[in-house]
Amino acid sequence: MKQYDVVRIIKDDPNNEFTKGQVGTILEVYEDNNYEVEISDKDGITLFLGTISGDYLPQKRWNNIENIRTIFTK
């Protein structure tokens, strides 16, 4: 994954900071499979901004507007 990829969280965070199904944008890629991610609602309001392990992110990339619309309507 790379900077500015849009991703959907694939499992719940045990600290309840984010949940499976939420959508975020990768802002920074770090070593050791960690990513700075901003999770927003469909109105663009930030719900979470922080570092997430790649274990919570899918391998599939959502990098075009049709895919982004699809994940917001599910």
mmCIF file of the N, C-alpha and C atoms, coordinates in Angstrom:
data_MODEL
# 
_entry.id   MODEL 
# 
loop_
_atom_site.group_PDB 
_atom_site.id 
_atom_site.type_symbol 
_atom_site.label_atom_id 
_atom_site.label_alt_id 
_atom_site.label_comp_id 
_atom_site.label_asym_id 
_atom_site.label_entity_id 
_atom_site.label_seq_id 
_atom_site.pdbx_PDB_ins_code 
_atom_site.Cartn_x 
_atom_site.Cartn_y 
_atom_site.Cartn_z 
_atom_site.occupancy 
_atom_site.B_iso_or_equiv 
_atom_site.pdbx_formal_charge 
_atom_site.auth_seq_id 
_atom_site.auth_comp_id 
_atom_site.auth_asym_id 
_atom_site.auth_atom_id 
_atom_site.pdbx_PDB_model_num 
ATOM 1   N N  . MET A 1 1  ? 0.839   -1.169 0.000  1.00 0.00 ? 1  MET A N  1 
ATOM 2   C CA . MET A 1 1  ? 0.000   0.000  0.000  1.00 0.00 ? 1  MET A CA 1 
ATOM 3   C C  . MET A 1 1  ? 0.888   1.238  0.000  1.00 0.00 ? 1  MET A C  1 
ATOM 4   N N  . LYS A 1 2  ? 0.311   2.326  -0.466 1.00 0.00 ? 2  LYS A N  1 
ATOM 5   C CA . LYS A 1 2  ? 1.110   3.543  -0.574 1.00 0.00 ? 2  LYS A CA 1 
ATOM 6   C C  . LYS A 1 2  ? 0.330   4.751  -0.070 1.00 0.00 ? 2  LYS A C  1 
ATOM 7   N N  . GLN A 1 3  ? 1.030   5.865  0.034  1.00 0.00 ? 3  GLN A N  1 
ATOM 8   C CA . GLN A 1 3  ? 0.436   7.102  0.519  1.00 0.00 ? 3  GLN A CA 1 
ATOM 9   C C  . GLN A 1 3  ? -0.770  7.476  -0.326 1.00 0.00 ? 3  GLN A C  1 
ATOM 10  N N  . TYR A 1 4  ? -1.839  7.877  0.341  1.00 0.00 ? 4  TYR A N  1 
ATOM 11  C CA . TYR A 1 4  ? -3.110  8.334  -0.222 1.00 0.00 ? 4  TYR A CA 1 
ATOM 12  C C  . TYR A 1 4  ? -3.998  7.213  -0.747 1.00 0.00 ? 4  TYR A C  1 
ATOM 13  N N  . ASP A 1 5  ? -3.618  5.958  -0.553 1.00 0.00 ? 5  ASP A N  1 
ATOM 14  C CA . ASP A 1 5  ? -4.546  4.869  -0.860 1.00 0.00 ? 5  ASP A CA 1 
ATOM 15  C C  . ASP A 1 5  ? -5.717  4.943  0.109  1.00 0.00 ? 5  ASP A C  1 
ATOM 16  N N  . VAL A 1 6  ? -6.895  4.627  -0.384 1.00 0.00 ? 6  VAL A N  1 
ATOM 17  C CA . VAL A 1 6  ? -8.090  4.541  0.448  1.00 0.00 ? 6  VAL A CA 1 
ATOM 18  C C  . VAL A 1 6  ? -8.276  3.079  0.825  1.00 0.00 ? 6  VAL A C  1 
ATOM 19  N N  . VAL A 1 7  ? -8.478  2.829  2.115  1.00 0.00 ? 7  VAL A N  1 
ATOM 20  C CA . VAL A 1 7  ? -8.579  1.460  2.617  1.00 0.00 ? 7  VAL A CA 1 
ATOM 21  C C  . VAL A 1 7  ? -9.800  1.311  3.513  1.00 0.00 ? 7  VAL A C  1 
ATOM 22  N N  . ARG A 1 8  ? -10.278 0.081  3.600  1.00 0.00 ? 8  ARG A N  1 
ATOM 23  C CA . ARG A 1 8  ? -11.362 -0.242 4.529  1.00 0.00 ? 8  ARG A CA 1 
ATOM 24  C C  . ARG A 1 8  ? -10.774 -1.124 5.627  1.00 0.00 ? 8  ARG A C  1 
ATOM 25  N N  . ILE A 1 9  ? -11.011 -0.772 6.870  1.00 0.00 ? 9  ILE A N  1 
ATOM 26  C CA . ILE A 1 9  ? -10.504 -1.534 8.010  1.00 0.00 ? 9  ILE A CA 1 
ATOM 27  C C  . ILE A 1 9  ? -11.111 -2.938 7.977  1.00 0.00 ? 9  ILE A C  1 
ATOM 28  N N  . ILE A 1 10 ? -10.274 -3.969 8.173  1.00 0.00 ? 10 ILE A N  1 
ATOM 29  C CA . ILE A 1 10 ? -10.759 -5.347 8.031  1.00 0.00 ? 10 ILE A CA 1 
ATOM 30  C C  . ILE A 1 10 ? -11.044 -6.050 9.355  1.00 0.00 ? 10 ILE A C  1 
ATOM 31  N N  . LYS A 1 11 ? -10.668 -5.432 10.489 1.00 0.00 ? 11 LYS A N  1 
ATOM 32  C CA . LYS A 1 11 ? -11.026 -6.025 11.781 1.00 0.00 ? 11 LYS A CA 1 
ATOM 33  C C  . LYS A 1 11 ? -11.059 -4.940 12.849 1.00 0.00 ? 11 LYS A C  1 
ATOM 34  N N  . ASP A 1 12 ? -11.825 -5.209 13.906 1.00 0.00 ? 12 ASP A N  1 
ATOM 35  C CA . ASP A 1 12 ? -11.985 -4.249 14.992 1.00 0.00 ? 12 ASP A CA 1 
ATOM 36  C C  . ASP A 1 12 ? -10.690 -4.049 15.767 1.00 0.00 ? 12 ASP A C  1 
ATOM 37  N N  . ASP A 1 13 ? -10.488 -2.824 16.247 1.00 0.00 ? 13 ASP A N  1 
ATOM 38  C CA . ASP A 1 13 ? -9.373  -2.498 17.124 1.00 0.00 ? 13 ASP A CA 1 
ATOM 39  C C  . ASP A 1 13 ? -9.770  -2.868 18.554 1.00 0.00 ? 13 ASP A C  1 
ATOM 40  N N  . PRO A 1 14 ? -8.922  -3.598 19.291 1.00 0.00 ? 14 PRO A N  1 
ATOM 41  C CA . PRO A 1 14 ? -9.281  -3.981 20.660 1.00 0.00 ? 14 PRO A CA 1 
ATOM 42  C C  . PRO A 1 14 ? -9.445  -2.782 21.602 1.00 0.00 ? 14 PRO A C  1 
ATOM 43  N N  . ASN A 1 15 ? -8.882  -1.634 21.243 1.00 0.00 ? 15 ASN A N  1 
ATOM 44  C CA . ASN A 1 15 ? -9.030  -0.423 22.065 1.00 0.00 ? 15 ASN A CA 1 
ATOM 45  C C  . ASN A 1 15 ? -10.218 0.428  21.642 1.00 0.00 ? 15 ASN A C  1 
ATOM 46  N N  . ASN A 1 16 ? -11.002 -0.071 20.691 1.00 0.00 ? 16 ASN A N  1 
ATOM 47  C CA . ASN A 1 16 ? -12.215 0.602  20.210 1.00 0.00 ? 16 ASN A CA 1 
ATOM 48  C C  . ASN A 1 16 ? -11.964 1.970  19.593 1.00 0.00 ? 16 ASN A C  1 
ATOM 49  N N  . GLU A 1 17 ? -10.780 2.177  19.014 1.00 0.00 ? 17 GLU A N  1 
ATOM 50  C CA . GLU A 1 17 ? -10.510 3.448  18.344 1.00 0.00 ? 17 GLU A CA 1 
ATOM 51  C C  . GLU A 1 17 ? -11.055 3.458  16.923 1.00 0.00 ? 17 GLU A C  1 
ATOM 52  N N  . PHE A 1 18 ? -11.181 2.279  16.314 1.00 0.00 ? 18 PHE A N  1 
ATOM 53  C CA . PHE A 1 18 ? -11.764 2.138  14.982 1.00 0.00 ? 18 PHE A CA 1 
ATOM 54  C C  . PHE A 1 18 ? -12.357 0.744  14.864 1.00 0.00 ? 18 PHE A C  1 
ATOM 55  N N  . THR A 1 19 ? -13.270 0.579  13.914 1.00 0.00 ? 19 THR A N  1 
ATOM 56  C CA . THR A 1 19 ? -13.964 -0.702 13.781 1.00 0.00 ? 19 THR A CA 1 
ATOM 57  C C  . THR A 1 19 ? -13.920 -1.209 12.347 1.00 0.00 ? 19 THR A C  1 
ATOM 58  N N  . LYS A 1 20 ? -14.113 -2.497 12.227 1.00 0.00 ? 20 LYS A N  1 
ATOM 59  C CA . LYS A 1 20 ? -14.161 -3.148 10.921 1.00 0.00 ? 20 LYS A CA 1 
ATOM 60  C C  . LYS A 1 20 ? -15.177 -2.437 10.038 1.00 0.00 ? 20 LYS A C  1 
ATOM 61  N N  . GLY A 1 21 ? -14.788 -2.192 8.802  1.00 0.00 ? 21 GLY A N  1 
ATOM 62  C CA . GLY A 1 21 ? -15.685 -1.565 7.840  1.00 0.00 ? 21 GLY A CA 1 
ATOM 63  C C  . GLY A 1 21 ? -15.490 -0.067 7.671  1.00 0.00 ? 21 GLY A C  1 
ATOM 64  N N  . GLN A 1 22 ? -14.845 0.586  8.639  1.00 0.00 ? 22 GLN A N  1 
ATOM 65  C CA . GLN A 1 22 ? -14.605 2.015  8.480  1.00 0.00 ? 22 GLN A CA 1 
ATOM 66  C C  . GLN A 1 22 ? -13.608 2.248  7.347  1.00 0.00 ? 22 GLN A C  1 
ATOM 67  N N  . VAL A 1 23 ? -13.714 3.415  6.726  1.00 0.00 ? 23 VAL A N  1 
ATOM 68  C CA . VAL A 1 23 ? -12.887 3.755  5.570  1.00 0.00 ? 23 VAL A CA 1 
ATOM 69  C C  . VAL A 1 23 ? -11.887 4.838  5.962  1.00 0.00 ? 23 VAL A C  1 
ATOM 70  N N  . GLY A 1 24 ? -10.648 4.668  5.515  1.00 0.00 ? 24 GLY A N  1 
ATOM 71  C CA . GLY A 1 24 ? -9.617  5.646  5.829  1.00 0.00 ? 24 GLY A CA 1 
ATOM 72  C C  . GLY A 1 24 ? -8.674  5.876  4.665  1.00 0.00 ? 24 GLY A C  1 
ATOM 73  N N  . THR A 1 25 ? -7.856  6.896  4.808  1.00 0.00 ? 25 THR A N  1 
ATOM 74  C CA . THR A 1 25 ? -6.839  7.230  3.815  1.00 0.00 ? 25 THR A CA 1 
ATOM 75  C C  . THR A 1 25 ? -5.466  7.108  4.459  1.00 0.00 ? 25 THR A C  1 
ATOM 76  N N  . ILE A 1 26 ? -4.561  6.423  3.776  1.00 0.00 ? 26 ILE A N  1 
ATOM 77  C CA . ILE A 1 26 ? -3.191  6.308  4.264  1.00 0.00 ? 26 ILE A CA 1 
ATOM 78  C C  . ILE A 1 26 ? -2.487  7.642  4.024  1.00 0.00 ? 26 ILE A C  1 
ATOM 79  N N  . LEU A 1 27 ? -2.023  8.263  5.107  1.00 0.00 ? 27 LEU A N  1 
ATOM 80  C CA . LEU A 1 27 ? -1.330  9.544  5.008  1.00 0.00 ? 27 LEU A CA 1 
ATOM 81  C C  . LEU A 1 27 ? 0.179   9.374  4.976  1.00 0.00 ? 27 LEU A C  1 
ATOM 82  N N  . GLU A 1 28 ? 0.665   8.323  5.610  1.00 0.00 ? 28 GLU A N  1 
ATOM 83  C CA . GLU A 1 28 ? 2.103   8.082  5.675  1.00 0.00 ? 28 GLU A CA 1 
ATOM 84  C C  . GLU A 1 28 ? 2.342   6.584  5.793  1.00 0.00 ? 28 GLU A C  1 
ATOM 85  N N  . VAL A 1 29 ? 3.391   6.121  5.159  1.00 0.00 ? 29 VAL A N  1 
ATOM 86  C CA . VAL A 1 29 ? 3.783   4.712  5.227  1.00 0.00 ? 29 VAL A CA 1 
ATOM 87  C C  . VAL A 1 29 ? 5.056   4.626  6.054  1.00 0.00 ? 29 VAL A C  1 
ATOM 88  N N  . TYR A 1 30 ? 5.020   3.822  7.116  1.00 0.00 ? 30 TYR A N  1 
ATOM 89  C CA . TYR A 1 30 ? 6.175   3.640  7.989  1.00 0.00 ? 30 TYR A CA 1 
ATOM 90  C C  . TYR A 1 30 ? 6.771   2.251  7.796  1.00 0.00 ? 30 TYR A C  1 
ATOM 91  N N  . GLU A 1 31 ? 7.950   2.056  8.350  1.00 0.00 ? 31 GLU A N  1 
ATOM 92  C CA . GLU A 1 31 ? 8.570   0.733  8.327  1.00 0.00 ? 31 GLU A CA 1 
ATOM 93  C C  . GLU A 1 31 ? 7.787   -0.211 9.235  1.00 0.00 ? 31 GLU A C  1 
ATOM 94  N N  . ASP A 1 32 ? 8.072   -1.478 9.122  1.00 0.00 ? 32 ASP A N  1 
ATOM 95  C CA . ASP A 1 32 ? 7.478   -2.502 9.986  1.00 0.00 ? 32 ASP A CA 1 
ATOM 96  C C  . ASP A 1 32 ? 5.962   -2.611 9.843  1.00 0.00 ? 32 ASP A C  1 
ATOM 97  N N  . ASN A 1 33 ? 5.441   -2.398 8.628  1.00 0.00 ? 33 ASN A N  1 
ATOM 98  C CA . ASN A 1 33 ? 4.020   -2.637 8.350  1.00 0.00 ? 33 ASN A CA 1 
ATOM 99  C C  . ASN A 1 33 ? 3.088   -1.730 9.152  1.00 0.00 ? 33 ASN A C  1 
ATOM 100 N N  . ASN A 1 34 ? 3.465   -0.479 9.375  1.00 0.00 ? 34 ASN A N  1 
ATOM 101 C CA . ASN A 1 34 ? 2.616   0.484  10.064 1.00 0.00 ? 34 ASN A CA 1 
ATOM 102 C C  . ASN A 1 34 ? 2.294   1.650  9.139  1.00 0.00 ? 34 ASN A C  1 
ATOM 103 N N  . TYR A 1 35 ? 1.089   2.221  9.353  1.00 0.00 ? 35 TYR A N  1 
ATOM 104 C CA . TYR A 1 35 ? 0.588   3.278  8.479  1.00 0.00 ? 35 TYR A CA 1 
ATOM 105 C C  . TYR A 1 35 ? -0.093  4.351  9.306  1.00 0.00 ? 35 TYR A C  1 
ATOM 106 N N  . GLU A 1 36 ? 0.129   5.604  8.953  1.00 0.00 ? 36 GLU A N  1 
ATOM 107 C CA . GLU A 1 36 ? -0.631  6.717  9.519  1.00 0.00 ? 36 GLU A CA 1 
ATOM 108 C C  . GLU A 1 36 ? -1.907  6.816  8.694  1.00 0.00 ? 36 GLU A C  1 
ATOM 109 N N  . VAL A 1 37 ? -3.052  6.679  9.354  1.00 0.00 ? 37 VAL A N  1 
ATOM 110 C CA . VAL A 1 37 ? -4.326  6.610  8.645  1.00 0.00 ? 37 VAL A CA 1 
ATOM 111 C C  . VAL A 1 37 ? -5.308  7.606  9.246  1.00 0.00 ? 37 VAL A C  1 
ATOM 112 N N  . GLU A 1 38 ? -6.023  8.288  8.366  1.00 0.00 ? 38 GLU A N  1 
ATOM 113 C CA . GLU A 1 38 ? -7.143  9.123  8.797  1.00 0.00 ? 38 GLU A CA 1 
ATOM 114 C C  . GLU A 1 38 ? -8.420  8.419  8.381  1.00 0.00 ? 38 GLU A C  1 
ATOM 115 N N  . ILE A 1 39 ? -9.288  8.171  9.363  1.00 0.00 ? 39 ILE A N  1 
ATOM 116 C CA . ILE A 1 39 ? -10.586 7.560  9.098  1.00 0.00 ? 39 ILE A CA 1 
ATOM 117 C C  . ILE A 1 39 ? -11.632 8.656  9.219  1.00 0.00 ? 39 ILE A C  1 
ATOM 118 N N  . SER A 1 40 ? -12.439 8.799  8.184  1.00 0.00 ? 40 SER A N  1 
ATOM 119 C CA . SER A 1 40 ? -13.463 9.841  8.152  1.00 0.00 ? 40 SER A CA 1 
ATOM 120 C C  . SER A 1 40 ? -14.821 9.226  7.876  1.00 0.00 ? 40 SER A C  1 
ATOM 121 N N  . ASP A 1 41 ? -15.869 9.955  8.268  1.00 0.00 ? 41 ASP A N  1 
ATOM 122 C CA . ASP A 1 41 ? -17.206 9.509  7.892  1.00 0.00 ? 41 ASP A CA 1 
ATOM 123 C C  . ASP A 1 41 ? -17.518 9.998  6.479  1.00 0.00 ? 41 ASP A C  1 
ATOM 124 N N  . LYS A 1 42 ? -18.710 9.703  5.979  1.00 0.00 ? 42 LYS A N  1 
ATOM 125 C CA . LYS A 1 42 ? -19.041 10.047 4.591  1.00 0.00 ? 42 LYS A CA 1 
ATOM 126 C C  . LYS A 1 42 ? -19.132 11.551 4.349  1.00 0.00 ? 42 LYS A C  1 
ATOM 127 N N  . ASP A 1 43 ? -19.193 12.342 5.424  1.00 0.00 ? 43 ASP A N  1 
ATOM 128 C CA . ASP A 1 43 ? -19.211 13.798 5.294  1.00 0.00 ? 43 ASP A CA 1 
ATOM 129 C C  . ASP A 1 43 ? -17.818 14.410 5.431  1.00 0.00 ? 43 ASP A C  1 
ATOM 130 N N  . GLY A 1 44 ? -16.805 13.557 5.603  1.00 0.00 ? 44 GLY A N  1 
ATOM 131 C CA . GLY A 1 44 ? -15.435 14.034 5.705  1.00 0.00 ? 44 GLY A CA 1 
ATOM 132 C C  . GLY A 1 44 ? -14.990 14.413 7.107  1.00 0.00 ? 44 GLY A C  1 
ATOM 133 N N  . ILE A 1 45 ? -15.813 14.115 8.108  1.00 0.00 ? 45 ILE A N  1 
ATOM 134 C CA . ILE A 1 45 ? -15.458 14.411 9.491  1.00 0.00 ? 45 ILE A CA 1 
ATOM 135 C C  . ILE A 1 45 ? -14.477 13.347 9.992  1.00 0.00 ? 45 ILE A C  1 
ATOM 136 N N  . THR A 1 46 ? -13.346 13.769 10.530 1.00 0.00 ? 46 THR A N  1 
ATOM 137 C CA . THR A 1 46 ? -12.335 12.836 11.022 1.00 0.00 ? 46 THR A CA 1 
ATOM 138 C C  . THR A 1 46 ? -12.828 12.127 12.278 1.00 0.00 ? 46 THR A C  1 
ATOM 139 N N  . LEU A 1 47 ? -12.793 10.789 12.231 1.00 0.00 ? 47 LEU A N  1 
ATOM 140 C CA . LEU A 1 47 ? -13.175 9.964  13.368 1.00 0.00 ? 47 LEU A CA 1 
ATOM 141 C C  . LEU A 1 47 ? -11.953 9.399  14.091 1.00 0.00 ? 47 LEU A C  1 
ATOM 142 N N  . PHE A 1 48 ? -10.871 9.203  13.348 1.00 0.00 ? 48 PHE A N  1 
ATOM 143 C CA . PHE A 1 48 ? -9.633  8.661  13.912 1.00 0.00 ? 48 PHE A CA 1 
ATOM 144 C C  . PHE A 1 48 ? -8.467  9.160  13.080 1.00 0.00 ? 48 PHE A C  1 
ATOM 145 N N  . LEU A 1 49 ? -7.390  9.508  13.737 1.00 0.00 ? 49 LEU A N  1 
ATOM 146 C CA . LEU A 1 49 ? -6.146  9.872  13.066 1.00 0.00 ? 49 LEU A CA 1 
ATOM 147 C C  . LEU A 1 49 ? -5.016  9.295  13.903 1.00 0.00 ? 49 LEU A C  1 
ATOM 148 N N  . GLY A 1 50 ? -4.317  8.314  13.341 1.00 0.00 ? 50 GLY A N  1 
ATOM 149 C CA . GLY A 1 50 ? -3.247  7.691  14.100 1.00 0.00 ? 50 GLY A CA 1 
ATOM 150 C C  . GLY A 1 50 ? -2.570  6.581  13.325 1.00 0.00 ? 50 GLY A C  1 
ATOM 151 N N  . THR A 1 51 ? -1.684  5.880  14.009 1.00 0.00 ? 51 THR A N  1 
ATOM 152 C CA . THR A 1 51 ? -0.926  4.797  13.397 1.00 0.00 ? 51 THR A CA 1 
ATOM 153 C C  . THR A 1 51 ? -1.675  3.485  13.546 1.00 0.00 ? 51 THR A C  1 
ATOM 154 N N  . ILE A 1 52 ? -1.778  2.766  12.435 1.00 0.00 ? 52 ILE A N  1 
ATOM 155 C CA . ILE A 1 52 ? -2.476  1.480  12.394 1.00 0.00 ? 52 ILE A CA 1 
ATOM 156 C C  . ILE A 1 52 ? -1.525  0.443  11.812 1.00 0.00 ? 52 ILE A C  1 
ATOM 157 N N  . SER A 1 53 ? -1.509  -0.728 12.421 1.00 0.00 ? 53 SER A N  1 
ATOM 158 C CA . SER A 1 53 ? -0.742  -1.848 11.876 1.00 0.00 ? 53 SER A CA 1 
ATOM 159 C C  . SER A 1 53 ? -1.379  -2.315 10.574 1.00 0.00 ? 53 SER A C  1 
ATOM 160 N N  . GLY A 1 54 ? -0.553  -2.741 9.648  1.00 0.00 ? 54 GLY A N  1 
ATOM 161 C CA . GLY A 1 54 ? -1.053  -3.285 8.395  1.00 0.00 ? 54 GLY A CA 1 
ATOM 162 C C  . GLY A 1 54 ? -1.938  -4.504 8.579  1.00 0.00 ? 54 GLY A C  1 
ATOM 163 N N  . ASP A 1 55 ? -1.903  -5.119 9.765  1.00 0.00 ? 55 ASP A N  1 
ATOM 164 C CA . ASP A 1 55 ? -2.780  -6.259 10.052 1.00 0.00 ? 55 ASP A CA 1 
ATOM 165 C C  . ASP A 1 55 ? -4.253  -5.866 10.008 1.00 0.00 ? 55 ASP A C  1 
ATOM 166 N N  . TYR A 1 56 ? -4.552  -4.583 10.157 1.00 0.00 ? 56 TYR A N  1 
ATOM 167 C CA . TYR A 1 56 ? -5.930  -4.091 10.144 1.00 0.00 ? 56 TYR A CA 1 
ATOM 168 C C  . TYR A 1 56 ? -6.364  -3.600 8.769  1.00 0.00 ? 56 TYR A C  1 
ATOM 169 N N  . LEU A 1 57 ? -5.455  -3.654 7.805  1.00 0.00 ? 57 LEU A N  1 
ATOM 170 C CA . LEU A 1 57 ? -5.731  -3.107 6.480  1.00 0.00 ? 57 LEU A CA 1 
ATOM 171 C C  . LEU A 1 57 ? -5.733  -4.210 5.429  1.00 0.00 ? 57 LEU A C  1 
ATOM 172 N N  . PRO A 1 58 ? -6.558  -4.061 4.409  1.00 0.00 ? 58 PRO A N  1 
ATOM 173 C CA . PRO A 1 58 ? -6.628  -5.089 3.368  1.00 0.00 ? 58 PRO A CA 1 
ATOM 174 C C  . PRO A 1 58 ? -5.446  -5.004 2.410  1.00 0.00 ? 58 PRO A C  1 
ATOM 175 N N  . GLN A 1 59 ? -5.238  -6.050 1.688  1.00 0.00 ? 59 GLN A N  1 
ATOM 176 C CA . GLN A 1 59 ? -4.210  -6.032 0.651  1.00 0.00 ? 59 GLN A CA 1 
ATOM 177 C C  . GLN A 1 59 ? -4.721  -5.364 -0.624 1.00 0.00 ? 59 GLN A C  1 
ATOM 178 N N  . LYS A 1 60 ? -6.045  -5.375 -0.827 1.00 0.00 ? 60 LYS A N  1 
ATOM 179 C CA . LYS A 1 60 ? -6.647  -4.770 -2.017 1.00 0.00 ? 60 LYS A CA 1 
ATOM 180 C C  . LYS A 1 60 ? -6.647  -3.254 -1.883 1.00 0.00 ? 60 LYS A C  1 
ATOM 181 N N  . ARG A 1 61 ? -6.282  -2.556 -2.940 1.00 0.00 ? 61 ARG A N  1 
ATOM 182 C CA . ARG A 1 61 ? -6.245  -1.096 -2.934 1.00 0.00 ? 61 ARG A CA 1 
ATOM 183 C C  . ARG A 1 61 ? -7.504  -0.532 -3.580 1.00 0.00 ? 61 ARG A C  1 
ATOM 184 N N  . TRP A 1 62 ? -8.017  0.546  -3.005 1.00 0.00 ? 62 TRP A N  1 
ATOM 185 C CA . TRP A 1 62 ? -9.177  1.272  -3.544 1.00 0.00 ? 62 TRP A CA 1 
ATOM 186 C C  . TRP A 1 62 ? -8.658  2.625  -4.006 1.00 0.00 ? 62 TRP A C  1 
ATOM 187 N N  . ASN A 1 63 ? -8.260  2.712  -5.270 1.00 0.00 ? 63 ASN A N  1 
ATOM 188 C CA . ASN A 1 63 ? -7.591  3.942  -5.699 1.00 0.00 ? 63 ASN A CA 1 
ATOM 189 C C  . ASN A 1 63 ? -8.317  4.696  -6.803 1.00 0.00 ? 63 ASN A C  1 
ATOM 190 N N  . ASN A 1 64 ? -9.592  4.381  -7.029 1.00 0.00 ? 64 ASN A N  1 
ATOM 191 C CA . ASN A 1 64 ? -10.331 5.209  -7.979 1.00 0.00 ? 64 ASN A CA 1 
ATOM 192 C C  . ASN A 1 64 ? -11.689 5.576  -7.406 1.00 0.00 ? 64 ASN A C  1 
ATOM 193 N N  . ILE A 1 65 ? -12.303 6.591  -7.945 1.00 0.00 ? 65 ILE A N  1 
ATOM 194 C CA . ILE A 1 65 ? -13.519 7.162  -7.367 1.00 0.00 ? 65 ILE A CA 1 
ATOM 195 C C  . ILE A 1 65 ? -14.690 6.182  -7.362 1.00 0.00 ? 65 ILE A C  1 
ATOM 196 N N  . GLU A 1 66 ? -14.817 5.321  -8.350 1.00 0.00 ? 66 GLU A N  1 
ATOM 197 C CA . GLU A 1 66 ? -15.919 4.354  -8.351 1.00 0.00 ? 66 GLU A CA 1 
ATOM 198 C C  . GLU A 1 66 ? -15.784 3.374  -7.196 1.00 0.00 ? 66 GLU A C  1 
ATOM 199 N N  . ASN A 1 67 ? -14.581 2.902  -6.930 1.00 0.00 ? 67 ASN A N  1 
ATOM 200 C CA . ASN A 1 67 ? -14.379 2.010  -5.793 1.00 0.00 ? 67 ASN A CA 1 
ATOM 201 C C  . ASN A 1 67 ? -14.656 2.723  -4.482 1.00 0.00 ? 67 ASN A C  1 
ATOM 202 N N  . ILE A 1 68 ? -14.271 3.978  -4.363 1.00 0.00 ? 68 ILE A N  1 
ATOM 203 C CA . ILE A 1 68 ? -14.514 4.733  -3.142 1.00 0.00 ? 68 ILE A CA 1 
ATOM 204 C C  . ILE A 1 68 ? -16.008 4.916  -2.929 1.00 0.00 ? 68 ILE A C  1 
ATOM 205 N N  . ARG A 1 69 ? -16.756 5.228  -3.969 1.00 0.00 ? 69 ARG A N  1 
ATOM 206 C CA . ARG A 1 69 ? -18.213 5.341  -3.836 1.00 0.00 ? 69 ARG A CA 1 
ATOM 207 C C  . ARG A 1 69 ? -18.813 4.021  -3.382 1.00 0.00 ? 69 ARG A C  1 
ATOM 208 N N  . THR A 1 70 ? -18.312 2.931  -3.917 1.00 0.00 ? 70 THR A N  1 
ATOM 209 C CA . THR A 1 70 ? -18.823 1.615  -3.554 1.00 0.00 ? 70 THR A CA 1 
ATOM 210 C C  . THR A 1 70 ? -18.631 1.342  -2.071 1.00 0.00 ? 70 THR A C  1 
ATOM 211 N N  . ILE A 1 71 ? -17.476 1.631  -1.508 1.00 0.00 ? 71 ILE A N  1 
ATOM 212 C CA . ILE A 1 71 ? -17.257 1.301  -0.109 1.00 0.00 ? 71 ILE A CA 1 
ATOM 213 C C  . ILE A 1 71 ? -18.031 2.222  0.828  1.00 0.00 ? 71 ILE A C  1 
ATOM 214 N N  . PHE A 1 72 ? -18.384 3.427  0.395  1.00 0.00 ? 72 PHE A N  1 
ATOM 215 C CA . PHE A 1 72 ? -19.187 4.301  1.242  1.00 0.00 ? 72 PHE A CA 1 
ATOM 216 C C  . PHE A 1 72 ? -20.666 3.936  1.210  1.00 0.00 ? 72 PHE A C  1 
ATOM 217 N N  . THR A 1 73 ? -21.108 3.190  0.212  1.00 0.00 ? 73 THR A N  1 
ATOM 218 C CA . THR A 1 73 ? -22.522 2.846  0.132  1.00 0.00 ? 73 THR A CA 1 
ATOM 219 C C  . THR A 1 73 ? -22.826 1.469  0.685  1.00 0.00 ? 73 THR A C  1 
ATOM 220 N N  . LYS A 1 74 ? -21.818 0.733  1.087  1.00 0.00 ? 74 LYS A N  1 
ATOM 221 C CA . LYS A 1 74 ? -22.039 -0.605 1.663  1.00 0.00 ? 74 LYS A CA 1 
ATOM 222 C C  . LYS A 1 74 ? -22.331 -0.516 3.130  1.00 0.00 ? 74 LYS A C  1 
# 
